Amino acid sequence: MTESTDLGPEDRKIVTLARSARARNGVPEGAAVRDETGRTYVAGTVRLESLRLSALQTAVAMAVASGATSLEAAAVVSEAETPSDEDRAAVRDLGGPDTPVLLAGPDGTLRVSVTAG
């Protein structure tokens, strides 16, 4: 495992924001993405009767709805061991296959860094 402090400051920021969203909203996952201008979008898991989105899918949707045209990086905080294929696909759709996807545990410790590829 890699400590989140081993990340650059901008990546640490999105992990921290994702962790905060998870804790604040009491949801299974929190996520944050950084767009091509450096703006960040933060979200939690959405579980409605008519709509189900992971936190990362929600954050990507928020970026798109706000006019982002690309992503620099994405982070999700979860109990999962790896980012889901659906989450990676959402990041890839906006950011491309080389966009880093960081997965951290609830304590903020980075578990894995993969590309959206």
All heavy atoms as an XYZ file, in Angstrom:
831
protein
N       0.834     -1.184      0.000
C       0.000      0.000      0.000
C       0.874      1.240      0.000
O       1.961      1.245      0.549
C      -0.892      0.014      1.232
C      -2.041     -0.957      1.155
S      -3.214     -0.673      2.447
C      -2.860     -2.064      3.486
N       0.351      2.278     -0.584
C       1.063      3.542     -0.654
C       0.326      4.578      0.176
O      -0.888      4.695      0.080
C       1.135      4.025     -2.117
O       1.740      3.000     -2.894
C       1.942      5.289     -2.238
N       1.038      5.296      1.001
C       0.413      6.368      1.765
C      -0.021      7.472      0.815
O       0.639      7.748     -0.180
C       1.404      6.949      2.784
C       1.786      5.995      3.876
C       0.624      5.589      4.753
O      -0.219      6.435      5.084
O       0.554      4.404      5.097
N      -1.137      8.110      1.128
C      -1.605      9.194      0.265
C      -0.612     10.350      0.252
O      -0.597     11.148     -0.668
C      -2.987      9.678      0.687
O      -2.954     10.202      1.993
N       0.266     10.414      1.252
C       1.274     11.464      1.274
C       2.341     11.237      0.215
O       3.109     12.137     -0.073
C       1.935     11.566      2.664
O       2.455     10.287      3.015
C       0.945     12.030      3.714
N       2.394     10.026     -0.386
C       3.328      9.758     -1.461
C       2.845     10.347     -2.784
O       3.569     10.358     -3.763
C       3.552      8.249     -1.631
C       4.279      7.638     -0.446
O       4.891      8.382      0.337
O       4.218      6.405     -0.316
N       1.615     10.817     -2.804
C       1.043     11.426     -3.999
C       1.456     12.888     -4.082
O       1.809     13.499     -3.082
C      -0.485     11.339     -3.947
C      -1.088      9.948     -3.910
C      -2.581     10.041     -3.631
C      -0.831      9.233     -5.217
N       1.325     13.446     -5.276
C       1.535     14.881     -5.418
C       0.416     15.633     -4.725
O      -0.633     15.075     -4.412
N       0.598     16.932     -4.490
C      -0.396     17.701     -3.744
C      -1.778     17.731     -4.397
O      -2.795     17.680     -3.704
C       0.199     19.100     -3.643
C       1.346     19.139     -4.581
C       1.756     17.735     -4.855
N      -1.844     17.787     -5.705
C      -3.148     17.831     -6.378
C      -3.874     16.493     -6.283
O      -5.096     16.451     -6.137
C      -2.993     18.264     -7.837
C      -2.551     19.712     -7.983
C      -3.525     20.699     -7.352
O      -4.739     20.568     -7.581
O      -3.073     21.597     -6.629
N      -3.134     15.399     -6.348
C      -3.753     14.085     -6.192
C      -4.154     13.843     -4.737
O      -5.205     13.260     -4.465
C      -2.829     12.978     -6.692
C      -2.711     12.964     -8.205
O      -3.570     13.566     -8.882
O      -1.748     12.354     -8.714
N      -3.333     14.296     -3.795
C      -3.711     14.198     -2.372
C      -5.012     14.949     -2.127
O      -5.871     14.505     -1.373
C      -2.610     14.771     -1.480
C      -1.594     13.762     -1.044
C      -0.767     14.224      0.153
N      -0.319     15.602      0.096
C       0.816     16.024     -0.458
N       1.628     15.151     -1.025
N       1.147     17.289     -0.443
N      -5.135     16.105     -2.781
C      -6.338     16.920     -2.612
C      -7.589     16.161     -3.036
O      -8.585     16.152     -2.301
C      -6.214     18.215     -3.418
C      -7.449     19.077     -3.383
C      -7.271     20.311     -4.255
C      -8.551     21.094     -4.387
N      -8.385     22.252     -5.290
N      -7.568     15.503     -4.192
C      -8.789     14.823     -4.628
C      -9.077     13.584     -3.776
O     -10.236     13.246     -3.571
C      -8.822     14.532     -6.156
C      -7.698     13.623     -6.612
C      -8.889     15.824     -6.950
C      -7.825     13.169     -8.075
N      -8.047     12.923     -3.262
C      -8.283     11.810     -2.343
C      -8.930     12.336     -1.059
O      -9.905     11.759     -0.556
C      -6.978     11.037     -2.033
C      -7.180     10.065     -0.871
C      -6.487     10.291     -3.267
N      -8.432     13.443     -0.546
C      -9.000     14.045      0.666
C     -10.441     14.481      0.448
O     -11.313     14.245      1.293
C      -8.140     15.239      1.127
O      -6.819     14.762      1.419
C      -8.725     15.904      2.364
N     -10.718     15.089     -0.701
C     -12.082     15.511     -1.007
C     -13.015     14.308     -1.121
O     -14.154     14.338     -0.639
C     -12.113     16.325     -2.300
C     -11.493     17.715     -2.222
C     -11.353     18.312     -3.622
C     -12.326     18.620     -1.323
N     -12.549     13.241     -1.759
C     -13.354     12.026     -1.900
C     -13.640     11.414     -0.528
O     -14.764     10.998     -0.238
C     -12.647     11.026     -2.804
N     -12.640     11.387      0.303
C     -12.797     10.839      1.654
C     -13.801     11.660      2.457
O     -14.653     11.120      3.159
C     -11.436     10.809      2.341
C     -11.440     10.130      3.667
C     -10.039     10.008      4.221
N     -10.082      9.356      5.505
C      -9.319      9.694      6.522
N      -8.430     10.656      6.399
N      -9.429      9.060      7.657
N     -13.712     12.966      2.334
C     -14.638     13.859      3.045
C     -16.076     13.662      2.577
O     -17.000     13.655      3.389
C     -14.229     15.316      2.846
O     -12.967     15.558      3.411
N     -16.273     13.510      1.272
C     -17.624     13.308      0.733
C     -18.228     12.022      1.278
O     -19.411     11.967      1.638
C     -17.597     13.282     -0.786
N     -17.414     10.979      1.335
C     -17.889      9.688      1.849
C     -18.321      9.822      3.302
O     -19.412      9.388      3.682
C     -16.787      8.643      1.710
C     -17.183      7.272      2.205
C     -16.005      6.296      2.035
N     -16.377      4.959      2.409
C     -16.252      4.469      3.639
N     -15.753      5.215      4.603
N     -16.626      3.236      3.904
N     -17.486     10.439      4.113
C     -17.779     10.569      5.539
C     -18.955     11.524      5.790
O     -19.855     11.221      6.575
C     -16.539     11.065      6.272
N     -18.945     12.652      5.119
C     -19.978     13.675      5.327
C     -21.365     13.161      4.969
O     -22.349     13.429      5.654
C     -19.645     14.926      4.512
C     -20.652     16.048      4.624
C     -20.260     17.281      3.805
N     -20.091     16.982      2.389
C     -18.931     16.961      1.731
N     -17.806     17.225      2.362
N     -18.877     16.682      0.452
N     -21.467     12.407      3.896
C     -22.763     11.952      3.407
C     -23.146     10.558      3.891
O     -24.252     10.094      3.606
C     -22.785     11.994      1.876
C     -22.607     13.404      1.364
O     -23.109     14.354      1.946
N     -21.884     13.546      0.277
N     -22.240      9.883      4.572
C     -22.532      8.549      5.080
C     -22.859      7.549      3.987
O     -23.764      6.735      4.122
N     -22.101      7.637      2.885
C     -22.332      6.768      1.733
C     -21.175      5.772      1.586
O     -20.095      5.986      2.126
C     -22.517      7.601      0.439
C     -23.829      8.385      0.500
C     -21.349      8.550      0.211
N     -21.395      4.691      0.831
C     -20.344      3.678      0.691
C     -19.069      4.171      0.008
O     -17.988      3.655      0.272
C     -20.997      2.578     -0.147
C     -22.452      2.792     -0.023
C     -22.657      4.258      0.211
N     -19.222      5.147     -0.904
C     -18.055      5.654     -1.643
C     -18.125      7.173     -1.757
O     -19.200      7.745     -1.849
C     -18.021      5.097     -3.062
C     -17.832      3.627     -3.166
C     -17.811      3.144     -4.606
O     -18.400      3.794     -5.490
O     -17.179      2.113     -4.849
N     -16.957      7.772     -1.792
C     -16.820      9.180     -2.139
C     -15.844      9.268     -3.289
O     -14.960      8.421     -3.426
N     -16.011     10.267     -4.138
C     -15.123     10.406     -5.296
C     -14.887     11.872     -5.604
O     -15.682     12.740     -5.231
C     -15.711      9.711     -6.515
N     -13.794     12.114     -6.294
C     -13.488     13.462     -6.785
C     -12.724     13.314     -8.091
O     -11.936     12.374     -8.252
C     -12.655     14.235     -5.772
N     -12.996     14.219     -9.006
C     -12.254     14.264    -10.266
C     -11.727     15.674    -10.467
O     -12.292     16.647     -9.965
C     -13.125     13.830    -11.478
C     -13.582     12.389    -11.316
C     -14.312     14.748    -11.684
N     -10.625     15.776    -11.203
C     -10.021     17.063    -11.547
C     -10.054     17.210    -13.056
O      -9.581     16.323    -13.781
C      -8.577     17.122    -11.024
C      -7.904     18.459    -11.213
C      -6.510     18.512    -10.586
N      -5.593     17.530    -11.142
C      -5.127     16.468    -10.495
N      -5.480     16.212     -9.252
N      -4.286     15.633    -11.081
N     -10.635     18.325    -13.532
C     -10.747     18.505    -14.981
C      -9.512     19.177    -15.563
O      -8.532     19.440    -14.863
C     -12.042     19.244    -15.351
C     -12.024     20.739    -15.057
O     -10.960     21.315    -14.702
O     -13.101     21.361    -15.192
N      -9.568     19.441    -16.860
C      -8.420     19.974    -17.591
C      -8.023     21.374    -17.145
O      -6.915     21.818    -17.425
C      -8.709     19.954    -19.108
C      -9.689     21.018    -19.592
C     -11.168     20.729    -19.325
O     -11.499     19.672    -18.752
O     -11.998     21.576    -19.698
N      -8.894     22.075    -16.428
C      -8.561     23.421    -15.940
C      -8.152     23.411    -14.478
O      -7.859     24.460    -13.916
C      -9.758     24.379    -16.119
O     -10.808     23.974    -15.239
C     -10.235     24.415    -17.556
N      -8.180     22.227    -13.838
C      -7.832     22.118    -12.429
C      -9.028     22.190    -11.490
O      -8.867     22.060    -10.278
N     -10.220     22.404    -12.035
C     -11.421     22.409    -11.190
C     -11.698     20.997    -10.701
O     -11.427     20.023    -11.405
C     -12.642     22.927    -11.960
C     -12.586     24.403    -12.266
C     -13.802     24.842    -13.031
N     -13.797     24.130    -14.327
C     -14.705     24.281    -15.258
N     -15.729     25.091    -15.082
N     -14.622     23.618    -16.402
N     -12.253     20.906     -9.492
C     -12.583     19.603     -8.929
C     -14.085     19.465     -8.760
O     -14.798     20.452     -8.539
C     -11.897     19.376     -7.564
O     -12.246     20.439     -6.677
C     -10.395     19.301     -7.707
N     -14.544     18.241     -8.855
C     -15.948     17.880     -8.696
C     -15.987     16.723     -7.713
O     -15.272     15.738     -7.900
C     -16.565     17.476    -10.036
C     -16.365     18.547    -11.084
C     -15.202     18.565    -11.859
C     -17.296     19.560    -11.265
C     -14.989     19.563    -12.806
C     -17.095     20.562    -12.208
C     -15.935     20.559    -12.966
O     -15.718     21.546    -13.893
N     -16.808     16.848     -6.683
C     -16.840     15.886     -5.592
C     -18.240     15.307     -5.484
O     -19.229     16.039     -5.596
C     -16.446     16.572     -4.267
C     -16.434     15.585     -3.117
C     -15.098     17.264     -4.401
N     -18.332     14.003     -5.239
C     -19.645     13.363     -5.155
C     -19.596     12.122     -4.276
O     -18.523     11.570     -4.011
C     -20.123     12.975     -6.553
N     -20.777     11.696     -3.876
C     -20.944     10.442     -3.156
C     -21.812      9.506     -3.972
O     -22.355      9.878     -5.019
N     -21.952      8.311     -3.483
C     -22.798      7.307     -4.113
C     -24.239      7.814     -4.171
O     -24.728      8.415     -3.220
C     -22.765      6.008     -3.288
O     -21.409      5.634     -3.060
C     -23.494      4.882     -3.988
N     -24.916      7.567     -5.288
C     -26.330      7.920     -5.438
C     -27.134      6.622     -5.463
O     -26.904      5.767     -6.314
C     -26.577      8.724     -6.739
C     -28.073      8.949     -6.960
C     -25.819     10.042     -6.703
N     -28.054      6.486     -4.522
C     -28.918      5.300     -4.456
C     -30.359      5.766     -4.283
O     -30.853      5.912     -3.174
C     -28.528      4.390     -3.278
C     -27.188      3.709     -3.443
C     -27.272      2.560     -4.453
N     -26.010      1.898     -4.590
C     -25.185      2.046     -5.637
N     -25.502      2.847     -6.612
N     -24.063      1.407     -5.698
N     -31.005      6.018     -5.403
C     -32.422      6.360     -5.418
C     -33.183      5.199     -6.043
O     -32.597      4.361     -6.730
C     -32.662      7.633     -6.248
C     -31.976      8.894     -5.777
C     -32.188     10.014     -6.791
C     -32.487      9.302     -4.413
N     -34.464      5.188     -5.847
C     -35.259      4.116     -6.442
C     -35.100      4.088     -7.961
O     -35.015      3.035     -8.579
C     -36.729      4.295     -6.070
C     -37.587      3.110     -6.439
C     -38.983      3.245     -5.887
O     -39.133      3.642     -4.719
O     -39.916      2.924     -6.646
N     -35.026      5.285     -8.571
C     -34.970      5.361    -10.032
C     -33.574      5.630    -10.594
O     -33.405      5.671    -11.806
C     -35.913      6.462    -10.522
O     -35.472      7.710    -10.018
N     -32.590      5.818     -9.732
C     -31.249      6.173    -10.209
C     -30.188      5.611     -9.285
O     -30.208      5.855     -8.076
C     -31.103      7.704    -10.284
C     -29.767      8.254    -10.760
C     -29.510      7.860    -12.214
C     -29.751      9.767    -10.608
N     -29.243      4.882     -9.867
C     -28.124      4.322     -9.102
C     -26.820      4.648     -9.831
O     -26.635      4.245    -10.976
C     -28.269      2.823     -8.929
C     -29.475      2.453     -8.088
C     -29.486      0.974     -7.765
N     -30.620      0.655     -6.925
C     -30.598      0.697     -5.588
N     -29.499      1.029     -4.965
N     -31.670      0.395     -4.901
N     -25.980      5.397     -9.140
C     -24.673      5.757     -9.695
C     -23.617      5.586     -8.621
O     -23.836      5.922     -7.455
C     -24.651      7.219    -10.154
C     -25.557      7.627    -11.307
C     -25.555      9.131    -11.465
C     -25.107      6.946    -12.586
N     -22.464      5.100     -9.025
C     -21.338      5.071     -8.093
C     -20.896      6.512     -7.858
O     -21.240      7.433     -8.613
C     -20.189      4.259     -8.680
O     -19.568      4.990     -9.732
N     -20.116      6.705     -6.834
C     -19.603      8.044     -6.542
C     -18.770      8.579     -7.704
O     -18.887      9.754     -8.070
C     -18.775      8.017     -5.257
N     -17.947      7.728     -8.302
C     -17.096      8.192     -9.402
C     -17.916      8.511    -10.647
O     -17.669      9.510    -11.327
C     -16.006      7.167     -9.705
C     -14.832      7.640    -10.548
C     -14.253      8.962    -10.057
C     -13.749      6.584    -10.572
N     -18.928      7.716    -10.937
C     -19.806      8.026    -12.060
C     -20.503      9.370    -11.827
O     -20.642     10.173    -12.750
C     -20.858      6.927    -12.243
C     -20.291      5.636    -12.767
C     -21.293      4.500    -12.701
O     -22.172      4.472    -11.830
N     -21.168      3.556    -13.614
N     -20.930      9.623    -10.592
C     -21.596     10.880    -10.260
C     -20.640     12.057    -10.416
O     -21.005     13.104    -10.979
C     -22.164     10.836     -8.832
O     -23.022      9.693     -8.709
C     -22.949     12.091     -8.514
N     -19.406     11.917     -9.957
C     -18.429     12.995    -10.083
C     -18.121     13.294    -11.551
O     -18.015     14.457    -11.950
C     -17.146     12.650     -9.327
N     -18.004     12.255    -12.366
C     -17.771     12.455    -13.801
C     -18.970     13.158    -14.425
O     -18.816     14.098    -15.209
C     -17.467     11.113    -14.516
C     -17.472     11.285    -16.033
C     -16.122     10.553    -14.051
N     -20.173     12.731    -14.070
C     -21.379     13.379    -14.598
C     -21.434     14.853    -14.195
O     -21.818     15.711    -15.005
C     -22.623     12.645    -14.112
N     -21.044     15.165    -12.973
C     -21.021     16.556    -12.528
C     -20.021     17.371    -13.351
O     -20.299     18.517    -13.717
C     -20.667     16.633    -11.041
C     -21.763     16.091    -10.146
S     -21.250     15.979     -8.416
C     -20.962     17.692     -8.027
N     -18.874     16.786    -13.640
C     -17.869     17.484    -14.455
C     -18.418     17.759    -15.854
O     -18.303     18.871    -16.367
C     -16.580     16.664    -14.521
N     -19.033     16.752    -16.461
C     -19.609     16.914    -17.802
C     -20.689     17.984    -17.775
O     -20.727     18.875    -18.632
C     -20.176     15.573    -18.325
C     -20.978     15.781    -19.600
C     -19.051     14.573    -18.563
N     -21.570     17.922    -16.788
C     -22.670     18.884    -16.694
C     -22.173     20.310    -16.464
O     -22.869     21.269    -16.788
C     -23.624     18.465    -15.575
N     -20.966     20.437    -15.939
C     -20.383     21.755    -15.686
C     -19.513     22.250    -16.824
O     -18.891     23.298    -16.727
C     -19.569     21.715    -14.386
O     -20.410     21.421    -13.299
N     -19.422     21.469    -17.900
C     -18.690     21.907    -19.077
C     -17.276     21.390    -19.226
O     -16.563     21.808    -20.134
N     -16.841     20.487    -18.364
C     -15.491     19.922    -18.500
C     -15.398     19.149    -19.816
O     -16.353     18.491    -20.227
C     -15.173     18.995    -17.332
N     -14.247     19.255    -20.440
C     -14.040     18.542    -21.699
C     -13.014     17.416    -21.565
O     -12.826     16.644    -22.502
C     -13.589     19.503    -22.815
O     -12.382     20.149    -22.407
C     -14.667     20.552    -23.085
N     -12.354     17.331    -20.413
C     -11.371     16.286    -20.176
C     -11.129     16.174    -18.676
O     -11.528     17.042    -17.909
C     -10.057     16.604    -20.895
O      -9.153     15.524    -20.765
N     -10.461     15.103    -18.266
C     -10.074     14.914    -16.873
C      -8.574     14.713    -16.776
O      -7.980     14.068    -17.632
C     -10.766     13.685    -16.272
C     -12.271     13.722    -16.117
C     -12.771     12.385    -15.562
C     -12.695     14.866    -15.216
N      -7.993     15.256    -15.713
C      -6.574     15.021    -15.414
C      -6.396     13.813    -14.508
O      -5.406     13.103    -14.612
C      -5.970     16.246    -14.736
C      -5.831     17.450    -15.631
C      -5.187     18.620    -14.916
O      -5.001     18.574    -13.672
O      -4.859     19.596    -15.608
N      -7.348     13.621    -13.563
C      -7.231     12.520    -12.608
C      -8.568     12.301    -11.922
O      -9.419     13.188    -11.893
C      -6.164     12.822    -11.561
N      -8.713     11.107    -11.345
C      -9.917     10.745    -10.606
C      -9.500      9.979     -9.359
O      -8.498      9.270     -9.361
C     -10.823      9.881    -11.470
N     -10.289     10.135     -8.301
C     -10.029      9.399     -7.060
C     -11.340      8.903     -6.491
O     -12.363      9.580     -6.575
C      -9.333     10.295     -6.041
N     -11.300      7.723     -5.922
C     -12.458      7.160     -5.232
C     -11.982      6.583     -3.904
O     -10.894      6.021     -3.812
C     -13.178      6.095     -6.101
C     -12.294      4.922     -6.413
C     -14.472      5.657     -5.460
N     -12.787      6.791     -2.871
C     -12.516      6.223     -1.549
C     -13.611      5.212     -1.280
O     -14.800      5.530     -1.337
C     -12.488      7.329     -0.468
C     -12.411      6.709      0.916
C     -11.311      8.260     -0.704
N     -13.182      3.978     -1.009
C     -14.124      2.869     -0.931
C     -13.505      1.717     -0.155
O     -12.295      1.693      0.068
C     -14.445      2.416     -2.367
O     -15.212      1.254     -2.388
N     -14.343      0.761      0.207
C     -13.861     -0.493      0.795
C     -13.341     -1.444     -0.288
O     -12.701     -2.445      0.013
C     -14.992     -1.183      1.564
C     -15.478     -0.424      2.781
C     -14.544     -0.526      3.976
O     -13.580     -1.316      3.930
O     -14.775      0.201      4.933
N     -13.622     -1.136     -1.551
C     -13.227     -2.007     -2.666
C     -11.706     -2.125     -2.763
O     -10.971     -1.265     -2.281
C     -13.785     -1.464     -3.974
N     -11.270     -3.183     -3.413
C      -9.836     -3.401     -3.610
C      -9.329     -2.829     -4.934
O      -8.148     -2.537     -5.067
C      -9.517     -4.901     -3.547
C      -9.763     -5.513     -2.181
C      -8.881     -4.909     -1.102
O      -7.704     -4.646     -1.357
O      -9.394     -4.696      0.019
N     -10.236     -2.690     -5.903
C      -9.879     -2.122     -7.204
C     -11.052     -1.296     -7.727
O     -12.204     -1.569     -7.373
C      -9.547     -3.218     -8.248
O     -10.697     -4.040     -8.426
C      -8.354     -4.052     -7.839
N     -10.774     -0.315     -8.572
C     -11.883      0.440     -9.185
C     -12.686     -0.478    -10.105
O     -12.118     -1.338    -10.784
C     -11.180      1.533     -9.995
C      -9.786      1.577     -9.491
C      -9.472      0.212     -8.970
N     -13.990     -0.288    -10.136
C     -14.831     -1.134    -10.983
C     -14.612     -0.792    -12.453
O     -14.171      0.305    -12.803
C     -16.313     -0.945    -10.631
O     -16.761      0.326    -11.082
N     -14.947     -1.752    -13.317
C     -14.848     -1.521    -14.756
C     -15.744     -0.366    -15.184
O     -15.383      0.423    -16.052
C     -15.235     -2.787    -15.526
C     -14.210     -3.902    -15.366
O     -13.058     -3.619    -14.969
O     -14.570     -5.061    -15.632
N     -16.927     -0.255    -14.564
C     -17.856      0.828    -14.900
C     -17.281      2.195    -14.516
O     -17.436      3.166    -15.265
C     -19.210      0.608    -14.201
C     -19.956     -0.627    -14.666
C     -19.497     -1.919    -13.972
O     -18.695     -1.860    -13.022
O     -19.942     -2.989    -14.412
N     -16.626      2.272    -13.369
C     -16.003      3.530    -12.954
C     -14.870      3.916    -13.900
O     -14.755      5.071    -14.312
C     -15.459      3.426    -11.527
C     -16.536      3.598    -10.471
O     -17.682      3.954    -10.821
O     -16.218      3.376     -9.288
N     -14.039      2.948    -14.227
C     -12.939      3.233    -15.155
C     -13.473      3.665    -16.518
O     -12.911      4.557    -17.154
C     -12.018      2.021    -15.264
C     -11.256      1.774    -13.951
C     -10.403      0.531    -13.977
N      -9.358      0.658    -14.981
C      -8.834     -0.376    -15.622
N      -9.240     -1.592    -15.389
N      -7.866     -0.187    -16.498
N     -14.571      3.056    -16.964
C     -15.166      3.428    -18.256
C     -15.675      4.872    -18.229
O     -15.489      5.612    -19.200
C     -16.300      2.475    -18.610
N     -16.301      5.281    -17.136
C     -16.800      6.660    -17.032
C     -15.639      7.656    -17.107
O     -15.719      8.670    -17.808
C     -17.585      6.843    -15.739
N     -14.551      7.358    -16.404
C     -13.373      8.233    -16.438
C     -12.767      8.232    -17.842
O     -12.419      9.284    -18.381
C     -12.334      7.796    -15.379
C     -11.037      8.571    -15.540
C     -12.904      7.982    -13.975
N     -12.675      7.075    -18.451
C     -12.112      6.949    -19.796
C     -12.935      7.743    -20.819
O     -12.392      8.387    -21.705
C     -12.041      5.467    -20.187
C     -11.387      5.195    -21.521
C     -11.209      3.698    -21.786
N     -12.450      2.946    -21.708
C     -12.727      2.033    -20.763
N     -11.846      1.746    -19.825
N     -13.879      1.387    -20.774
N     -14.266      7.703    -20.693
C     -15.133      8.420    -21.631
C     -14.824      9.911    -21.674
O     -14.878     10.524    -22.738
C     -16.608      8.236    -21.257
C     -17.144      6.867    -21.620
O     -16.456      6.109    -22.348
O     -18.256      6.549    -21.159
N     -14.499     10.494    -20.533
C     -14.219     11.932    -20.494
C     -12.727     12.238    -20.543
O     -12.317     13.189    -21.198
C     -14.838     12.563    -19.237
C     -14.718     14.075    -19.116
C     -15.330     14.784    -20.328
C     -15.351     14.564    -17.829
N     -11.922     11.433    -19.877
C     -10.501     11.758    -19.749
C      -9.569     11.014    -20.677
O      -8.419     11.387    -20.835
N     -10.036      9.925    -21.259
C      -9.173      9.121    -22.104
C      -8.570      7.961    -21.337
O      -8.626      7.908    -20.108
N      -7.952      7.017    -22.046
C      -7.468      5.785    -21.428
C      -6.280      5.961    -20.485
O      -6.039      5.100    -19.637
C      -7.076      4.910    -22.623
C      -6.816      5.871    -23.733
C      -7.748      7.027    -23.500
N      -5.546      7.051    -20.603
C      -4.370      7.242    -19.753
C      -4.656      8.015    -18.466
O      -3.747      8.258    -17.666
C      -3.265      7.962    -20.529
C      -2.752      7.123    -21.687
O      -2.760      5.880    -21.568
O      -2.367      7.707    -22.714
N      -5.902      8.393    -18.238
C      -6.253      9.159    -17.037
C      -6.052      8.299    -15.792
O      -6.582      7.189    -15.712
C      -7.723      9.622    -17.096
O      -7.936     10.320    -18.312
C      -8.057     10.523    -15.923
N      -5.303      8.781    -14.806
C      -5.098      8.012    -13.582
C      -6.375      7.928    -12.755
O      -7.099      8.911    -12.609
C      -4.027      8.788    -12.818
C      -3.641      9.939    -13.652
C      -4.529     10.018    -14.836
N      -6.621      6.735    -12.223
C      -7.732      6.497    -11.303
C      -7.111      5.999    -10.004
O      -6.500      4.928     -9.972
C      -8.734      5.470    -11.864
C      -9.870      5.240    -10.863
C      -9.274      5.924    -13.215
N      -7.260      6.769     -8.947
C      -6.695      6.445     -7.646
C      -7.782      5.840     -6.778
O      -8.885      6.393     -6.688
C      -6.160      7.708     -6.969
C      -5.260      8.607     -7.816
C      -5.006      9.917     -7.118
C      -3.964      7.883     -8.130
N      -7.495      4.719     -6.137
C      -8.432      4.109     -5.199
C      -7.790      4.099     -3.828
O      -6.703      3.533     -3.649
C      -8.784      2.684     -5.610
C      -9.641      1.941     -4.586
C     -11.071      2.461     -4.602
C      -9.599      0.450     -4.812
N      -8.461      4.742     -2.871
C      -7.969      4.778     -1.497
C      -8.982      4.123     -0.579
O     -10.184      4.103     -0.864
C      -7.733      6.222     -1.059
N      -8.484      3.603      0.524
C      -9.362      3.053      1.546
C      -9.988      4.166      2.357
O      -9.614      5.342      2.222
N     -10.927      3.838      3.225
C     -11.596      4.847      4.040
C     -10.656      5.697      4.894
O     -10.981      6.827      5.240
C     -12.538      4.022      4.922
C     -12.814      2.802      4.116
C     -11.520      2.518      3.385
N      -9.482      5.161      5.208
C      -8.509      5.932      5.996
C      -7.650      6.852      5.130
O      -6.780      7.555      5.634
C      -7.611      4.991      6.801
C      -6.736      4.102      5.931
O      -6.888      4.104      4.687
O      -5.894      3.377      6.498
N      -7.896      6.848      3.816
C      -7.141      7.710      2.913
C      -5.881      7.091      2.353
O      -5.193      7.699      1.549
N      -5.573      5.865      2.768
C      -4.387      5.183      2.252
C      -4.642      4.701      0.825
O      -5.622      4.003      0.575
C      -4.025      3.982      3.144
O      -3.779      4.447      4.468
C      -2.782      3.270      2.622
N      -3.762      5.080     -0.075
C      -3.884      4.673     -1.458
C      -3.703      3.167     -1.562
O      -2.701      2.615     -1.128
C      -2.849      5.392     -2.321
C      -2.928      5.145     -3.820
C      -4.221      5.741     -4.381
C      -1.720      5.739     -4.517
N      -4.693      2.504     -2.174
C      -4.609      1.056     -2.378
C      -4.049      0.724     -3.748
O      -3.288     -0.224     -3.885
C      -5.996      0.434     -2.219
C      -6.500      0.446     -0.813
C      -7.810     -0.271     -0.700
N      -8.188     -0.336      0.693
C      -9.383     -0.651      1.110
N     -10.333     -0.955      0.233
N      -9.656     -0.703      2.381
N      -4.492      1.474     -4.747
C      -4.051      1.188     -6.100
C      -4.218      2.431     -6.952
O      -5.102      3.238     -6.719
C      -4.829     -0.015     -6.690
C      -6.296      0.298     -6.866
C      -4.225     -0.488     -7.987
N      -3.321      2.568     -7.906
C      -3.422      3.606     -8.932
C      -3.351      2.903    -10.274
O      -2.379      2.211    -10.564
C      -2.277      4.609     -8.787
O      -2.341      5.567     -9.822
N      -4.411      3.068    -11.063
C      -4.481      2.442    -12.380
C      -4.840      3.521    -13.380
O      -5.164      4.656    -13.019
C      -5.527      1.304    -12.418
C      -5.149      0.187    -11.466
C      -6.924      1.824    -12.119
N      -4.799      3.177    -14.650
C      -5.299      4.100    -15.665
C      -6.729      3.705    -16.006
O      -7.159      2.582    -15.751
C      -4.435      4.088    -16.939
O      -4.484      2.777    -17.502
C      -2.997      4.513    -16.643
N      -7.437      4.648    -16.609
C      -8.827      4.387    -16.996
C      -8.903      3.345    -18.092
O      -9.913      2.682    -18.254
C      -9.506      5.675    -17.430
N      -7.788      3.206    -18.841
C      -7.571      2.334    -19.960
C      -8.487      1.271    -20.239
O      -8.709      0.550    -21.047
